[in-house]
Amino acid sequence: MKQRLSTAGSAIGALGVLICLVAGLTKLAGSYYLLSFEAMTLFMVGVGLIATGCLIKLEALSR
């Protein structure tokens, strides 16, 4: 179970970093929207996923 939590936390965190990267590059390219979502909204989703991944990894460490 500990290994699964650790793997899930890493995957969720990596997805969050990827979403933040895409949102940042979209904003730097001068576009405000990506797939009908505002770039800043996608950035906030990415940050939320990174925080969720960190909390899951912390739970895995405490077990």
C-alpha positions in Angstrom: 0.0 0.0 0.0 2.9 2.4 0.8 4.4 1.8 -2.6 1.1 2.5 -4.3 0.6 5.7 -2.4 4.1 6.8 -3.3 3.7 6.0 -7.0 0.3 7.8 -7.1 1.7 10.9 -5.4 4.6 11.0 -7.9 2.2 10.5 -10.9 -0.2 13.2 -9.7 2.6 15.6 -9.0 4.2 15.0 -12.4 0.8 15.6 -14.0 0.5 18.9 -12.1 3.9 20.0 -13.3 3.0 19.2 -16.9 -0.2 21.1 -16.7 1.6 24.1 -15.1 4.2 24.0 -17.9 1.6 23.9 -20.6 -0.3 26.7 -19.1 2.8 28.8 -18.6 3.9 28.2 -22.2 0.5 29.1 -23.5 0.5 32.3 -21.5 4.0 33.2 -22.7 2.9 32.6 -26.3 0.4 35.4 -25.9 -2.8 33.3 -25.8 -5.2 33.5 -22.8 -7.1 30.4 -23.6 -6.2 26.8 -24.1 -8.9 24.2 -25.0 -11.6 26.8 -24.0 -10.0 27.1 -20.5 -8.3 30.2 -19.3 -4.5 29.7 -18.9 -4.5 30.9 -15.3 -7.2 28.4 -14.4 -5.2 25.6 -15.8 -2.2 26.9 -13.9 -4.2 26.8 -10.6 -5.3 23.3 -11.4 -1.7 22.3 -11.8 -0.7 23.8 -8.5 -3.5 22.0 -6.8 -2.4 18.7 -8.3 1.2 19.3 -7.2 -0.1 20.0 -3.6 -2.2 16.9 -3.7 0.7 14.8 -4.9 2.8 16.2 -2.0 0.1 15.3 0.6 -0.2 11.8 -0.8 3.6 11.3 -0.7 3.6 12.7 2.9 0.9 10.1 3.8 3.0 7.4 2.3 6.0 8.5 4.3 4.1 8.5 7.6 2.9 4.9 7.2 
